[in-house]
Amino acid sequence: RIADEDDDPETANDVKIVGIDDSDTLYSSHHCVYAPEGGQDSTRFLTRTCRYTNLYYEPQTENFHYFPSPSERETVDFLTLAANMEVSLGHVIRTSTNREQTPPESIWKPEIHNDTQPPEKYAIMSSPSNLVFQLYIPFYSFNMGHLLWDDALALFSMLDTFRLTGLNDDDPDITPLPFYVEMKKGDKYFRCDAANKGLRDRWGLCTKMYNRFFPHIYRYQPHKSGDILRTGNWLRGMSGVYGGVVVNTTNNEDVSNAINLHGSEDESGWNQMLPNATLVLLPTVLAGIGKHGQMMCEGDCALHRSSQLFSFRSYLLRNILYPNYESISKQLPAGYITFSLPGGSSRPHEVSFFENIIPIAKDLYGEEKVKVVDMAKLPTFQEEAHLAMNTAVFFANHGGGSSTSIFLPWGSSVFLYAAGAHAKYKDGPWIDIGKKVHLDSIFYATSSYIRPTWIHENERDDVVRIAKMLQSEYKRTMESWIERGIHTNDGQIQD
């Protein structure tokens, strides 16, 4: 459920089908943006993001229906209309031969009814009435880095394209709701798939990740089975879930400000379609993650997205810390040196635990200024974000474990330890954006609000050099903060 700042979360409305409307004939309309690069009509769908008004969803078939107005039918060719609404709901994969590969089912457009009137009766939903549905195929993220960089950033980019993030004073008041579209033949990204025996373990990791963090990142509560990742199941009712793997999500995190999409556990028929209606009216829908939302956004695309990344940070923090973000963001940062331990790393023999630099940092800045934390063991996601907001210099291993750095303040510094088979991140193909793509390297190379320093595996033992760089980066952070009128909460700058 969603609660406004002055609302009691216990009395806020659930989102569900509440009735049938037959008062108006509502035609569909759309506005699409794309990058017409090189005149490649056949690939424009990769860069396109569309905003639809009055799209209709059919829960029984999981299809979306578009009913053009009489004027649109008379002035726009049907084939042109269809081609101009084709988008990519998921990420494009870069193959080893440097070719772009899009799973066929991620190419999407609504079913267009050029000779049919909109339905006379259609189901409508309860408050909040300002829902914006974001059609999307998830990357089935099983660590925090993939969840933020591959899923959340793509969804944010869709909102940002049409100025719907809520970060500007004149942005409309909307409630974004990710609406995941199932790939009928399974997960073509080969990451998580309940129907694939080889991927079921990862499916459990995915559902655990999504269940824990979605209430904070998007402010809605997924179904505990993880089946919210499937097309519209919450809109059809939660009975007969496909591939549902019940995940134990018991923790101490408060998710009372999240939107409830499924009702109580014993309401298996909750939110089923009402009689005399087959379609549900979706007043506003976004589809197509566009060029800036793609994980393969590289080169000029990544540079043009540079300023967007800080807005992405603000958007996440506003949701994670809701409703207290404004007051928390005005607090003076503590200026910590934070070491993020790789407690849950998938490569424990390659990562660093920073044993040789932590004592030096404590000698330089004192015990209180140095924080050594396994982020996965913090009681709440809010604590992780708040710690990062108070950090001046952040140490982490590359990959998903470094994603906490998204929440660092403007002008902060991050030391990234590359490791093992991925040590080439620092100066090899993974950093050369023109060859292979890995979003954490692109994020750090193009982010304008934090300064990255990569530490190669054979550089870890040079603690004298690392200590000097730490002192230099800490001082630069303090100077950057003062330049922006920010002081640490103890009012000190330390050399």
PLY file of the C-alpha trace (Angstrom):
ply
format ascii 1.0
element vertex 495
property float x
property float y
property float z
element edge 494
property int vertex1
property int vertex2
end_header
0.00 0.00 0.00
1.08 3.58 -0.48
0.70 6.20 2.18
1.03 9.94 1.74
3.03 11.77 4.36
-0.06 12.68 6.36
-1.82 9.35 5.93
-2.03 6.48 8.35
-0.52 3.48 6.51
-3.05 1.22 8.16
-5.97 3.08 6.57
-4.46 3.80 3.15
-6.22 2.21 0.19
-5.07 -0.95 -1.52
-4.87 -0.97 -5.30
-7.47 -3.33 -6.67
-10.29 -3.65 -9.18
-13.29 -1.91 -7.65
-15.98 -1.55 -10.28
-17.14 -1.23 -13.87
-17.37 2.06 -15.72
-19.60 2.62 -18.75
-19.89 6.41 -18.64
-17.32 7.42 -21.29
-15.78 6.14 -24.49
-12.06 6.43 -23.86
-9.81 6.19 -26.90
-6.12 5.37 -26.68
-3.29 7.71 -27.58
0.50 7.61 -27.40
3.68 9.66 -27.48
6.97 7.91 -28.30
10.56 9.18 -28.29
13.53 7.46 -29.86
17.01 8.00 -31.29
16.86 7.96 -35.12
20.50 7.01 -35.49
21.73 6.27 -39.00
18.20 5.90 -40.30
17.99 2.31 -39.02
14.22 1.86 -38.88
14.59 -1.82 -37.97
16.46 -1.05 -34.72
14.69 2.08 -33.52
12.60 0.01 -31.13
15.75 -0.48 -29.03
15.90 3.23 -28.22
12.17 3.94 -28.05
10.16 4.78 -24.94
6.40 5.29 -25.25
3.77 6.82 -23.04
0.24 5.49 -23.59
-3.01 6.99 -22.44
-6.01 4.69 -21.93
-4.44 1.35 -22.71
-6.59 -1.69 -21.90
-5.30 -4.86 -20.24
-6.95 -8.26 -20.70
-6.01 -10.42 -17.68
-7.25 -13.66 -19.23
-4.89 -13.44 -22.21
-2.31 -11.06 -20.71
-2.64 -8.83 -23.78
-2.67 -5.04 -23.97
-5.12 -3.32 -26.33
-4.90 0.04 -28.10
-8.01 1.70 -29.58
-7.04 4.66 -31.79
-9.35 7.64 -32.01
-11.33 8.30 -35.22
-8.96 11.13 -36.17
-5.91 8.93 -35.68
-7.47 6.19 -37.79
-8.12 8.65 -40.59
-4.68 10.29 -40.60
-2.17 7.57 -39.67
-1.40 4.46 -41.68
-2.06 1.30 -39.66
1.34 -0.29 -40.38
3.13 2.96 -39.56
1.20 3.27 -36.32
2.17 -0.26 -35.31
5.85 0.19 -36.23
6.08 3.49 -34.35
4.90 1.87 -31.12
7.31 -1.08 -31.15
9.65 -1.06 -28.14
12.06 -3.30 -26.26
10.73 -4.24 -22.81
14.02 -5.78 -21.71
17.75 -5.35 -22.03
19.79 -5.99 -25.13
22.58 -8.50 -24.59
26.00 -7.93 -26.10
27.36 -11.23 -27.38
31.00 -12.34 -27.43
31.15 -11.38 -31.11
30.10 -7.82 -30.16
26.65 -8.23 -31.73
23.50 -6.93 -30.11
21.03 -9.67 -29.29
17.49 -9.02 -28.12
15.31 -11.88 -26.88
12.46 -11.91 -29.45
9.75 -11.77 -26.82
11.08 -8.52 -25.41
10.08 -6.78 -28.67
6.60 -5.51 -27.84
3.72 -3.37 -29.01
0.06 -3.32 -27.98
-2.61 -4.99 -30.05
-4.08 -2.23 -32.20
-7.82 -2.26 -32.99
-8.19 -0.08 -36.04
-11.74 -1.19 -36.83
-13.14 -1.62 -33.33
-14.52 0.83 -30.81
-13.21 0.86 -27.21
-15.22 -1.35 -24.84
-18.46 0.06 -23.53
-17.73 -1.43 -20.13
-14.33 -1.84 -18.53
-12.98 -2.51 -15.08
-11.43 0.36 -13.15
-9.14 0.46 -10.15
-9.25 2.06 -6.74
-7.07 4.83 -5.43
-4.43 5.85 -5.92
-5.92 6.85 -9.25
-2.62 8.32 -10.42
-0.93 4.97 -11.13
1.58 4.87 -13.99
2.18 1.28 -15.12
5.69 0.56 -16.35
5.74 -2.45 -18.67
9.09 -4.15 -18.38
10.91 -7.48 -18.53
13.18 -7.72 -15.47
16.77 -8.84 -15.58
15.94 -11.31 -12.77
18.51 -9.76 -10.48
20.02 -11.87 -7.77
22.35 -9.28 -6.25
21.95 -5.65 -5.32
24.10 -4.34 -8.15
21.97 -5.98 -10.82
18.76 -4.92 -9.08
19.79 -1.25 -9.00
21.83 -0.90 -12.20
19.89 -3.29 -14.45
16.31 -3.03 -13.17
15.83 0.15 -11.13
17.88 2.41 -13.43
15.96 1.19 -16.49
12.62 1.89 -14.81
13.82 5.30 -13.63
14.95 6.17 -17.15
11.43 5.53 -18.43
10.01 7.97 -15.88
12.74 10.52 -16.48
12.07 10.52 -20.24
8.60 11.95 -19.62
9.49 14.01 -16.52
7.53 11.80 -14.16
10.15 11.23 -11.46
8.63 13.69 -8.99
12.02 15.33 -8.50
10.95 18.62 -10.10
8.46 21.04 -8.60
6.23 20.95 -11.66
6.25 17.15 -12.11
2.77 15.59 -11.95
1.91 13.65 -8.82
2.00 10.02 -9.98
2.59 6.61 -8.44
4.82 4.43 -10.67
4.13 0.70 -10.61
6.45 -1.76 -12.42
4.30 -4.22 -14.36
6.46 -7.17 -15.32
5.75 -8.91 -18.60
6.51 -12.60 -18.60
8.62 -14.15 -21.33
6.35 -17.02 -22.29
9.20 -19.40 -23.10
11.19 -18.73 -19.97
14.03 -16.44 -19.02
16.07 -15.78 -22.15
18.71 -14.05 -20.06
19.44 -17.42 -18.43
19.60 -15.95 -14.95
16.51 -17.04 -13.02
13.71 -19.29 -14.17
11.44 -21.39 -11.97
10.69 -23.66 -14.96
14.36 -24.37 -15.66
15.92 -26.97 -13.34
19.36 -25.45 -13.75
18.17 -22.00 -12.73
15.79 -22.78 -9.87
18.39 -22.01 -7.22
18.88 -18.59 -8.72
15.11 -18.15 -8.91
15.06 -18.47 -5.13
17.78 -15.82 -4.86
15.87 -13.55 -7.24
12.59 -13.74 -5.37
14.36 -13.16 -2.07
16.08 -10.08 -3.50
12.91 -8.66 -5.06
10.79 -9.32 -1.99
13.24 -7.66 0.34
14.00 -4.51 -1.62
10.96 -3.71 -3.79
8.93 -2.25 -0.90
11.70 0.29 -0.39
12.82 1.03 -3.95
9.33 1.20 -5.49
7.16 1.46 -2.36
4.97 -1.49 -3.12
4.80 -4.89 -1.49
5.28 -7.91 -3.77
3.60 -11.22 -3.17
5.70 -13.40 -0.89
5.97 -16.14 -3.52
7.91 -13.83 -5.81
5.25 -14.37 -8.46
4.84 -10.59 -8.77
7.56 -10.96 -11.40
4.96 -12.56 -13.67
2.62 -10.62 -15.91
-0.22 -8.97 -14.03
-0.83 -11.80 -11.57
-1.70 -9.30 -8.87
-4.31 -7.85 -11.21
-5.81 -11.29 -11.94
-5.73 -12.41 -8.33
-3.03 -14.51 -6.77
-4.60 -17.95 -7.17
-2.81 -20.48 -9.34
0.57 -18.79 -9.27
3.12 -20.11 -11.75
6.51 -21.12 -10.47
5.84 -19.68 -7.05
8.64 -20.38 -4.59
7.70 -19.22 -1.12
10.52 -17.20 0.34
11.04 -16.49 4.01
11.19 -12.70 4.04
10.94 -12.23 7.79
13.11 -9.31 8.83
12.97 -6.20 10.93
12.32 -3.82 8.06
9.25 -1.60 8.14
7.39 -1.82 4.84
4.11 -0.33 6.05
4.37 2.52 3.53
4.36 0.11 0.57
1.42 -0.53 -1.69
-0.33 -3.88 -1.13
-1.04 -5.74 -4.36
-2.22 -9.10 -3.14
-4.44 -8.97 -0.06
-4.09 -11.35 2.85
-2.73 -14.88 2.55
-6.16 -16.52 2.76
-7.69 -14.34 0.02
-6.71 -16.47 -2.96
-9.49 -14.95 -5.05
-8.64 -11.38 -4.15
-8.76 -8.89 -6.99
-10.30 -11.21 -9.54
-12.02 -9.67 -12.58
-15.58 -8.53 -12.08
-18.46 -9.99 -14.10
-19.50 -8.23 -17.33
-16.00 -6.91 -18.07
-13.00 -8.46 -19.79
-10.67 -5.45 -19.97
-9.09 -3.29 -17.30
-8.49 0.38 -18.07
-4.89 1.49 -17.48
-5.04 5.30 -17.75
-1.25 5.80 -18.10
1.31 3.24 -19.26
5.02 3.51 -20.06
6.77 0.90 -22.20
10.25 0.58 -23.63
13.32 1.23 -21.48
14.92 3.27 -24.26
18.57 3.89 -24.94
19.48 5.36 -21.55
17.80 2.48 -19.76
19.80 -0.21 -21.55
22.68 -1.93 -19.80
24.54 -1.50 -23.10
24.26 2.32 -22.86
27.91 3.05 -23.51
30.17 5.61 -25.14
28.32 8.86 -25.90
25.10 7.39 -24.50
26.71 6.85 -21.09
28.27 10.32 -21.07
24.95 11.93 -21.92
23.42 10.02 -19.00
26.01 11.35 -16.56
23.86 13.99 -14.90
20.90 11.60 -14.82
22.73 9.30 -12.42
22.59 11.78 -9.52
18.86 12.23 -10.15
18.58 8.43 -10.01
20.27 8.56 -6.60
17.79 11.18 -5.38
14.85 9.17 -6.68
15.97 6.01 -4.88
16.69 7.80 -1.60
13.35 9.61 -1.67
11.58 6.24 -1.80
13.90 4.33 0.53
13.75 7.00 3.24
10.08 7.94 2.68
8.57 10.00 4.23
11.67 11.42 5.94
13.97 11.98 2.96
13.72 15.78 2.92
14.72 16.16 6.56
17.43 13.48 6.42
18.95 14.91 3.23
19.44 18.28 4.96
21.48 16.78 7.81
25.22 17.41 7.81
27.18 14.31 6.71
29.49 12.66 9.21
32.35 12.21 6.73
33.03 8.52 7.38
35.58 6.27 5.73
33.44 3.20 5.12
34.72 -0.28 4.26
32.03 -2.51 2.71
32.93 -6.11 3.52
32.09 -8.74 0.86
30.33 -11.10 3.25
28.05 -12.65 0.64
30.40 -12.54 -2.30
30.15 -15.22 -4.99
33.94 -15.13 -5.32
35.25 -15.23 -1.71
38.78 -16.23 -2.75
39.18 -13.21 -5.05
37.79 -10.33 -3.01
39.56 -8.16 -0.46
38.51 -7.72 3.16
40.79 -4.66 3.47
42.67 -6.06 6.50
45.86 -4.12 5.74
44.32 -0.69 5.19
41.61 -0.58 7.88
44.09 -0.18 10.81
45.87 2.60 8.93
42.60 4.40 8.30
41.73 4.18 12.01
45.14 5.56 12.97
44.67 8.47 10.57
41.06 9.37 11.32
40.12 7.65 14.58
37.83 4.76 15.42
34.65 6.83 15.19
35.29 7.99 11.64
35.99 4.51 10.24
33.08 2.16 9.64
33.65 -1.51 8.76
30.34 -3.04 7.69
28.86 -6.05 5.94
25.96 -4.26 4.27
23.95 -7.47 3.92
23.86 -7.81 7.71
22.52 -4.36 8.46
19.01 -4.60 9.96
17.39 -2.37 7.33
18.01 -1.06 3.83
17.46 2.44 5.20
20.52 2.04 7.43
22.65 1.07 4.44
21.53 4.13 2.48
21.95 6.43 5.48
25.49 5.17 6.12
26.44 5.85 2.51
24.96 9.35 2.70
27.36 10.03 5.58
30.43 8.61 3.85
33.27 10.66 2.37
35.43 7.76 1.12
34.02 4.34 0.36
36.00 1.09 -0.07
34.36 -1.84 -1.86
35.05 -4.73 -4.19
33.82 -4.25 -7.74
30.50 -5.75 -8.75
27.20 -5.86 -6.91
28.80 -5.22 -3.53
29.89 -1.77 -4.64
26.39 -0.60 -5.54
25.92 1.04 -2.13
28.14 3.78 -3.55
25.12 4.97 -5.57
23.95 6.67 -2.34
27.22 8.56 -1.68
27.00 12.38 -1.45
28.14 14.61 -4.28
31.95 14.89 -4.34
32.66 11.63 -2.51
35.30 9.09 -3.45
35.15 5.33 -3.94
38.04 2.83 -3.99
37.15 -0.21 -6.09
39.15 -3.41 -5.66
39.24 -5.46 -8.85
39.84 -9.16 -8.38
40.77 -12.48 -9.93
39.35 -13.20 -13.37
37.81 -9.73 -13.33
41.03 -7.88 -12.52
41.03 -6.63 -16.10
38.22 -4.29 -15.05
40.88 -1.75 -14.20
42.61 -1.41 -17.54
41.26 -4.10 -19.83
38.19 -4.82 -21.94
35.71 -4.47 -19.09
36.79 -0.85 -18.61
37.15 -0.21 -22.32
33.49 0.62 -22.84
33.82 0.22 -26.58
34.42 -3.54 -26.22
32.57 -5.29 -23.42
30.00 -3.82 -21.10
29.62 -4.12 -17.36
27.43 -1.46 -15.83
29.39 -0.88 -12.64
32.44 0.12 -14.69
30.31 2.35 -16.92
28.63 3.90 -13.87
31.94 4.80 -12.25
33.52 6.00 -15.49
30.65 8.36 -16.29
29.19 9.37 -12.93
29.81 13.04 -12.26
29.17 13.03 -8.53
31.69 10.47 -7.24
35.37 9.89 -8.03
36.45 6.28 -8.62
39.90 4.86 -7.93
40.51 1.30 -9.15
42.91 -0.90 -7.16
44.31 -3.81 -9.16
44.84 -7.15 -7.42
48.62 -6.75 -7.52
48.35 -3.26 -5.96
46.52 -4.26 -2.79
49.65 -4.72 -0.68
51.05 -1.27 -1.46
49.46 0.18 1.65
51.73 3.23 1.72
50.41 4.29 -1.69
46.80 3.44 -0.82
47.05 5.38 2.46
48.37 8.45 0.63
45.55 8.19 -1.92
43.04 7.83 0.93
44.30 11.03 2.55
44.26 12.87 -0.75
40.74 11.70 -1.63
39.38 12.50 1.84
40.73 16.03 1.60
39.27 16.44 -1.90
35.88 15.30 -0.63
35.95 17.79 2.24
36.91 20.59 -0.13
34.15 19.58 -2.53
31.58 19.62 0.25
32.65 23.04 1.51
32.49 24.37 -2.03
28.83 23.35 -2.01
28.23 24.87 1.41
28.37 21.52 3.22
30.43 20.84 6.34
30.76 17.61 8.25
28.71 17.33 11.40
31.83 17.91 13.50
32.83 20.94 11.41
36.28 19.58 10.66
38.44 19.08 7.59
41.10 16.44 8.07
44.29 16.21 6.01
0 1
1 2
2 3
3 4
4 5
5 6
6 7
7 8
8 9
9 10
10 11
11 12
12 13
13 14
14 15
15 16
16 17
17 18
18 19
19 20
20 21
21 22
22 23
23 24
24 25
25 26
26 27
27 28
28 29
29 30
30 31
31 32
32 33
33 34
34 35
35 36
36 37
37 38
38 39
39 40
40 41
41 42
42 43
43 44
44 45
45 46
46 47
47 48
48 49
49 50
50 51
51 52
52 53
53 54
54 55
55 56
56 57
57 58
58 59
59 60
60 61
61 62
62 63
63 64
64 65
65 66
66 67
67 68
68 69
69 70
70 71
71 72
72 73
73 74
74 75
75 76
76 77
77 78
78 79
79 80
80 81
81 82
82 83
83 84
84 85
85 86
86 87
87 88
88 89
89 90
90 91
91 92
92 93
93 94
94 95
95 96
96 97
97 98
98 99
99 100
100 101
101 102
102 103
103 104
104 105
105 106
106 107
107 108
108 109
109 110
110 111
111 112
112 113
113 114
114 115
115 116
116 117
117 118
118 119
119 120
120 121
121 122
122 123
123 124
124 125
125 126
126 127
127 128
128 129
129 130
130 131
131 132
132 133
133 134
134 135
135 136
136 137
137 138
138 139
139 140
140 141
141 142
142 143
143 144
144 145
145 146
146 147
147 148
148 149
149 150
150 151
151 152
152 153
153 154
154 155
155 156
156 157
157 158
158 159
159 160
160 161
161 162
162 163
163 164
164 165
165 166
166 167
167 168
168 169
169 170
170 171
171 172
172 173
173 174
174 175
175 176
176 177
177 178
178 179
179 180
180 181
181 182
182 183
183 184
184 185
185 186
186 187
187 188
188 189
189 190
190 191
191 192
192 193
193 194
194 195
195 196
196 197
197 198
198 199
199 200
200 201
201 202
202 203
203 204
204 205
205 206
206 207
207 208
208 209
209 210
210 211
211 212
212 213
213 214
214 215
215 216
216 217
217 218
218 219
219 220
220 221
221 222
222 223
223 224
224 225
225 226
226 227
227 228
228 229
229 230
230 231
231 232
232 233
233 234
234 235
235 236
236 237
237 238
238 239
239 240
240 241
241 242
242 243
243 244
244 245
245 246
246 247
247 248
248 249
249 250
250 251
251 252
252 253
253 254
254 255
255 256
256 257
257 258
258 259
259 260
260 261
261 262
262 263
263 264
264 265
265 266
266 267
267 268
268 269
269 270
270 271
271 272
272 273
273 274
274 275
275 276
276 277
277 278
278 279
279 280
280 281
281 282
282 283
283 284
284 285
285 286
286 287
287 288
288 289
289 290
290 291
291 292
292 293
293 294
294 295
295 296
296 297
297 298
298 299
299 300
300 301
301 302
302 303
303 304
304 305
305 306
306 307
307 308
308 309
309 310
310 311
311 312
312 313
313 314
314 315
315 316
316 317
317 318
318 319
319 320
320 321
321 322
322 323
323 324
324 325
325 326
326 327
327 328
328 329
329 330
330 331
331 332
332 333
333 334
334 335
335 336
336 337
337 338
338 339
339 340
340 341
341 342
342 343
343 344
344 345
345 346
346 347
347 348
348 349
349 350
350 351
351 352
352 353
353 354
354 355
355 356
356 357
357 358
358 359
359 360
360 361
361 362
362 363
363 364
364 365
365 366
366 367
367 368
368 369
369 370
370 371
371 372
372 373
373 374
374 375
375 376
376 377
377 378
378 379
379 380
380 381
381 382
382 383
383 384
384 385
385 386
386 387
387 388
388 389
389 390
390 391
391 392
392 393
393 394
394 395
395 396
396 397
397 398
398 399
399 400
400 401
401 402
402 403
403 404
404 405
405 406
406 407
407 408
408 409
409 410
410 411
411 412
412 413
413 414
414 415
415 416
416 417
417 418
418 419
419 420
420 421
421 422
422 423
423 424
424 425
425 426
426 427
427 428
428 429
429 430
430 431
431 432
432 433
433 434
434 435
435 436
436 437
437 438
438 439
439 440
440 441
441 442
442 443
443 444
444 445
445 446
446 447
447 448
448 449
449 450
450 451
451 452
452 453
453 454
454 455
455 456
456 457
457 458
458 459
459 460
460 461
461 462
462 463
463 464
464 465
465 466
466 467
467 468
468 469
469 470
470 471
471 472
472 473
473 474
474 475
475 476
476 477
477 478
478 479
479 480
480 481
481 482
482 483
483 484
484 485
485 486
486 487
487 488
488 489
489 490
490 491
491 492
492 493
493 494
